[in-house]
Amino acid sequence: MTRLADALDDAIEKLEILVDSQKPAPKKAVSSLKKLYSQRRDLIESSINNATEEYRQATLALKEAAVQTHKAINDLTKLEDAIEKIGSAIAKIGALILAVA
């Protein structure tokens, strides 16, 4: 099972590549990247039970976001799909953070 931290790092890495490959960088991608950085800090500071449904959903959403972002790196027609997957992952991480707060 993929750990949430690993999935988050992978999604951030793929999004960084996407942002760095575009001049100018897509504003939605930059905004999403900033949110993921912030959520990574919040997750580090919280104690999370990895057996919860929120944890599972956040991890799965991040894996899907990373896959779609990787596709968008090579095919910009998939950028909007990637941004949607990232937005979904951000929402699920937010729900997880709220559940442990």
PyMOL CGO cylinders between C-alpha atoms (Angstrom):
from pymol import cmd
from pymol.cgo import CYLINDER

trace = [
    CYLINDER, 0.00, 0.00, 0.00, 1.33, 3.40, -0.94, 0.3, 1, 1, 1, 1, 1, 1,
    CYLINDER, 1.33, 3.40, -0.94, 1.92, 5.71, 1.96, 0.3, 1, 1, 1, 1, 1, 1,
    CYLINDER, 1.92, 5.71, 1.96, 0.25, 9.11, 1.89, 0.3, 1, 1, 1, 1, 1, 1,
    CYLINDER, 0.25, 9.11, 1.89, 3.59, 10.90, 2.21, 0.3, 1, 1, 1, 1, 1, 1,
    CYLINDER, 3.59, 10.90, 2.21, 5.01, 9.02, -0.78, 0.3, 1, 1, 1, 1, 1, 1,
    CYLINDER, 5.01, 9.02, -0.78, 1.94, 9.74, -2.89, 0.3, 1, 1, 1, 1, 1, 1,
    CYLINDER, 1.94, 9.74, -2.89, 2.05, 13.42, -1.90, 0.3, 1, 1, 1, 1, 1, 1,
    CYLINDER, 2.05, 13.42, -1.90, 5.75, 13.69, -2.76, 0.3, 1, 1, 1, 1, 1, 1,
    CYLINDER, 5.75, 13.69, -2.76, 5.14, 12.00, -6.13, 0.3, 1, 1, 1, 1, 1, 1,
    CYLINDER, 5.14, 12.00, -6.13, 2.24, 14.31, -6.97, 0.3, 1, 1, 1, 1, 1, 1,
    CYLINDER, 2.24, 14.31, -6.97, 4.30, 17.37, -6.00, 0.3, 1, 1, 1, 1, 1, 1,
    CYLINDER, 4.30, 17.37, -6.00, 7.26, 16.18, -8.06, 0.3, 1, 1, 1, 1, 1, 1,
    CYLINDER, 7.26, 16.18, -8.06, 5.13, 15.64, -11.16, 0.3, 1, 1, 1, 1, 1, 1,
    CYLINDER, 5.13, 15.64, -11.16, 3.42, 19.01, -10.74, 0.3, 1, 1, 1, 1, 1, 1,
    CYLINDER, 3.42, 19.01, -10.74, 6.79, 20.75, -10.31, 0.3, 1, 1, 1, 1, 1, 1,
    CYLINDER, 6.79, 20.75, -10.31, 7.96, 19.21, -13.60, 0.3, 1, 1, 1, 1, 1, 1,
    CYLINDER, 7.96, 19.21, -13.60, 4.78, 20.37, -15.30, 0.3, 1, 1, 1, 1, 1, 1,
    CYLINDER, 4.78, 20.37, -15.30, 5.10, 23.91, -13.93, 0.3, 1, 1, 1, 1, 1, 1,
    CYLINDER, 5.10, 23.91, -13.93, 8.79, 24.11, -14.82, 0.3, 1, 1, 1, 1, 1, 1,
    CYLINDER, 8.79, 24.11, -14.82, 8.16, 22.89, -18.36, 0.3, 1, 1, 1, 1, 1, 1,
    CYLINDER, 8.16, 22.89, -18.36, 5.71, 25.65, -19.24, 0.3, 1, 1, 1, 1, 1, 1,
    CYLINDER, 5.71, 25.65, -19.24, 6.53, 29.30, -19.85, 0.3, 1, 1, 1, 1, 1, 1,
    CYLINDER, 6.53, 29.30, -19.85, 4.56, 30.96, -18.48, 0.3, 1, 1, 1, 1, 1, 1,
    CYLINDER, 4.56, 30.96, -18.48, 3.55, 28.41, -15.89, 0.3, 1, 1, 1, 1, 1, 1,
    CYLINDER, 3.55, 28.41, -15.89, -0.19, 27.66, -15.76, 0.3, 1, 1, 1, 1, 1, 1,
    CYLINDER, -0.19, 27.66, -15.76, -1.64, 29.73, -12.89, 0.3, 1, 1, 1, 1, 1, 1,
    CYLINDER, -1.64, 29.73, -12.89, -3.92, 26.92, -11.69, 0.3, 1, 1, 1, 1, 1, 1,
    CYLINDER, -3.92, 26.92, -11.69, -0.96, 24.53, -11.55, 0.3, 1, 1, 1, 1, 1, 1,
    CYLINDER, -0.96, 24.53, -11.55, 1.15, 27.01, -9.56, 0.3, 1, 1, 1, 1, 1, 1,
    CYLINDER, 1.15, 27.01, -9.56, -1.75, 27.62, -7.17, 0.3, 1, 1, 1, 1, 1, 1,
    CYLINDER, -1.75, 27.62, -7.17, -2.28, 23.87, -6.73, 0.3, 1, 1, 1, 1, 1, 1,
    CYLINDER, -2.28, 23.87, -6.73, 1.42, 23.37, -6.08, 0.3, 1, 1, 1, 1, 1, 1,
    CYLINDER, 1.42, 23.37, -6.08, 1.37, 26.01, -3.33, 0.3, 1, 1, 1, 1, 1, 1,
    CYLINDER, 1.37, 26.01, -3.33, -1.65, 24.31, -1.72, 0.3, 1, 1, 1, 1, 1, 1,
    CYLINDER, -1.65, 24.31, -1.72, 0.10, 20.92, -1.80, 0.3, 1, 1, 1, 1, 1, 1,
    CYLINDER, 0.10, 20.92, -1.80, 3.21, 22.42, -0.17, 0.3, 1, 1, 1, 1, 1, 1,
    CYLINDER, 3.21, 22.42, -0.17, 1.03, 23.90, 2.57, 0.3, 1, 1, 1, 1, 1, 1,
    CYLINDER, 1.03, 23.90, 2.57, -0.82, 20.64, 3.09, 0.3, 1, 1, 1, 1, 1, 1,
    CYLINDER, -0.82, 20.64, 3.09, 2.46, 18.74, 3.30, 0.3, 1, 1, 1, 1, 1, 1,
    CYLINDER, 2.46, 18.74, 3.30, 3.48, 21.02, 6.18, 0.3, 1, 1, 1, 1, 1, 1,
    CYLINDER, 3.48, 21.02, 6.18, 0.10, 20.50, 7.87, 0.3, 1, 1, 1, 1, 1, 1,
    CYLINDER, 0.10, 20.50, 7.87, 0.38, 16.72, 7.52, 0.3, 1, 1, 1, 1, 1, 1,
    CYLINDER, 0.38, 16.72, 7.52, 3.86, 16.69, 9.00, 0.3, 1, 1, 1, 1, 1, 1,
    CYLINDER, 3.86, 16.69, 9.00, 2.58, 18.54, 12.04, 0.3, 1, 1, 1, 1, 1, 1,
    CYLINDER, 2.58, 18.54, 12.04, -0.41, 16.27, 12.62, 0.3, 1, 1, 1, 1, 1, 1,
    CYLINDER, -0.41, 16.27, 12.62, -0.69, 12.72, 13.88, 0.3, 1, 1, 1, 1, 1, 1,
    CYLINDER, -0.69, 12.72, 13.88, -2.54, 10.70, 11.29, 0.3, 1, 1, 1, 1, 1, 1,
    CYLINDER, -2.54, 10.70, 11.29, -4.04, 7.26, 11.58, 0.3, 1, 1, 1, 1, 1, 1,
    CYLINDER, -4.04, 7.26, 11.58, -3.30, 5.52, 8.29, 0.3, 1, 1, 1, 1, 1, 1,
    CYLINDER, -3.30, 5.52, 8.29, -6.15, 3.05, 8.84, 0.3, 1, 1, 1, 1, 1, 1,
    CYLINDER, -6.15, 3.05, 8.84, -8.88, 5.64, 8.25, 0.3, 1, 1, 1, 1, 1, 1,
    CYLINDER, -8.88, 5.64, 8.25, -11.03, 6.00, 5.16, 0.3, 1, 1, 1, 1, 1, 1,
    CYLINDER, -11.03, 6.00, 5.16, -9.92, 9.63, 4.82, 0.3, 1, 1, 1, 1, 1, 1,
    CYLINDER, -9.92, 9.63, 4.82, -6.28, 8.51, 4.65, 0.3, 1, 1, 1, 1, 1, 1,
    CYLINDER, -6.28, 8.51, 4.65, -7.08, 5.88, 2.01, 0.3, 1, 1, 1, 1, 1, 1,
    CYLINDER, -7.08, 5.88, 2.01, -9.07, 8.33, -0.10, 0.3, 1, 1, 1, 1, 1, 1,
    CYLINDER, -9.07, 8.33, -0.10, -6.39, 11.03, 0.10, 0.3, 1, 1, 1, 1, 1, 1,
    CYLINDER, -6.39, 11.03, 0.10, -3.67, 8.55, -0.88, 0.3, 1, 1, 1, 1, 1, 1,
    CYLINDER, -3.67, 8.55, -0.88, -5.68, 7.24, -3.83, 0.3, 1, 1, 1, 1, 1, 1,
    CYLINDER, -5.68, 7.24, -3.83, -6.53, 10.77, -5.00, 0.3, 1, 1, 1, 1, 1, 1,
    CYLINDER, -6.53, 10.77, -5.00, -2.86, 11.74, -4.89, 0.3, 1, 1, 1, 1, 1, 1,
    CYLINDER, -2.86, 11.74, -4.89, -1.83, 8.69, -6.89, 0.3, 1, 1, 1, 1, 1, 1,
    CYLINDER, -1.83, 8.69, -6.89, -4.45, 9.52, -9.53, 0.3, 1, 1, 1, 1, 1, 1,
    CYLINDER, -4.45, 9.52, -9.53, -3.31, 13.17, -9.58, 0.3, 1, 1, 1, 1, 1, 1,
    CYLINDER, -3.31, 13.17, -9.58, 0.32, 12.15, -10.09, 0.3, 1, 1, 1, 1, 1, 1,
    CYLINDER, 0.32, 12.15, -10.09, -0.59, 9.84, -12.98, 0.3, 1, 1, 1, 1, 1, 1,
    CYLINDER, -0.59, 9.84, -12.98, -2.70, 12.48, -14.72, 0.3, 1, 1, 1, 1, 1, 1,
    CYLINDER, -2.70, 12.48, -14.72, -0.07, 15.18, -14.14, 0.3, 1, 1, 1, 1, 1, 1,
    CYLINDER, -0.07, 15.18, -14.14, 2.59, 12.94, -15.66, 0.3, 1, 1, 1, 1, 1, 1,
    CYLINDER, 2.59, 12.94, -15.66, 0.38, 12.56, -18.73, 0.3, 1, 1, 1, 1, 1, 1,
    CYLINDER, 0.38, 12.56, -18.73, -0.06, 16.35, -18.92, 0.3, 1, 1, 1, 1, 1, 1,
    CYLINDER, -0.06, 16.35, -18.92, 3.71, 16.87, -18.89, 0.3, 1, 1, 1, 1, 1, 1,
    CYLINDER, 3.71, 16.87, -18.89, 3.86, 15.17, -22.27, 0.3, 1, 1, 1, 1, 1, 1,
    CYLINDER, 3.86, 15.17, -22.27, 0.47, 16.27, -23.61, 0.3, 1, 1, 1, 1, 1, 1,
    CYLINDER, 0.47, 16.27, -23.61, -0.84, 19.68, -22.59, 0.3, 1, 1, 1, 1, 1, 1,
    CYLINDER, -0.84, 19.68, -22.59, -4.34, 18.78, -23.76, 0.3, 1, 1, 1, 1, 1, 1,
    CYLINDER, -4.34, 18.78, -23.76, -4.52, 16.76, -20.53, 0.3, 1, 1, 1, 1, 1, 1,
    CYLINDER, -4.52, 16.76, -20.53, -3.63, 19.73, -18.32, 0.3, 1, 1, 1, 1, 1, 1,
    CYLINDER, -3.63, 19.73, -18.32, -7.18, 20.54, -17.27, 0.3, 1, 1, 1, 1, 1, 1,
    CYLINDER, -7.18, 20.54, -17.27, -7.78, 16.89, -16.27, 0.3, 1, 1, 1, 1, 1, 1,
    CYLINDER, -7.78, 16.89, -16.27, -4.59, 16.99, -14.21, 0.3, 1, 1, 1, 1, 1, 1,
    CYLINDER, -4.59, 16.99, -14.21, -5.66, 20.19, -12.46, 0.3, 1, 1, 1, 1, 1, 1,
    CYLINDER, -5.66, 20.19, -12.46, -9.04, 18.61, -11.64, 0.3, 1, 1, 1, 1, 1, 1,
    CYLINDER, -9.04, 18.61, -11.64, -7.35, 15.51, -10.15, 0.3, 1, 1, 1, 1, 1, 1,
    CYLINDER, -7.35, 15.51, -10.15, -5.02, 17.72, -8.13, 0.3, 1, 1, 1, 1, 1, 1,
    CYLINDER, -5.02, 17.72, -8.13, -7.97, 19.73, -6.86, 0.3, 1, 1, 1, 1, 1, 1,
    CYLINDER, -7.97, 19.73, -6.86, -9.70, 16.54, -5.78, 0.3, 1, 1, 1, 1, 1, 1,
    CYLINDER, -9.70, 16.54, -5.78, -6.56, 15.39, -3.98, 0.3, 1, 1, 1, 1, 1, 1,
    CYLINDER, -6.56, 15.39, -3.98, -6.23, 18.76, -2.24, 0.3, 1, 1, 1, 1, 1, 1,
    CYLINDER, -6.23, 18.76, -2.24, -9.82, 18.48, -1.02, 0.3, 1, 1, 1, 1, 1, 1,
    CYLINDER, -9.82, 18.48, -1.02, -9.28, 14.95, 0.28, 0.3, 1, 1, 1, 1, 1, 1,
    CYLINDER, -9.28, 14.95, 0.28, -6.07, 15.93, 2.09, 0.3, 1, 1, 1, 1, 1, 1,
    CYLINDER, -6.07, 15.93, 2.09, -7.96, 18.85, 3.60, 0.3, 1, 1, 1, 1, 1, 1,
    CYLINDER, -7.96, 18.85, 3.60, -10.66, 16.48, 4.85, 0.3, 1, 1, 1, 1, 1, 1,
    CYLINDER, -10.66, 16.48, 4.85, -7.99, 14.23, 6.35, 0.3, 1, 1, 1, 1, 1, 1,
    CYLINDER, -7.99, 14.23, 6.35, -6.32, 17.16, 8.12, 0.3, 1, 1, 1, 1, 1, 1,
    CYLINDER, -6.32, 17.16, 8.12, -9.69, 18.29, 9.51, 0.3, 1, 1, 1, 1, 1, 1,
    CYLINDER, -9.69, 18.29, 9.51, -10.43, 14.76, 10.71, 0.3, 1, 1, 1, 1, 1, 1,
    CYLINDER, -10.43, 14.76, 10.71, -7.27, 14.70, 12.85, 0.3, 1, 1, 1, 1, 1, 1,
    CYLINDER, -7.27, 14.70, 12.85, -7.44, 18.31, 14.03, 0.3, 1, 1, 1, 1, 1, 1,
]
cmd.load_cgo(trace, "trace")
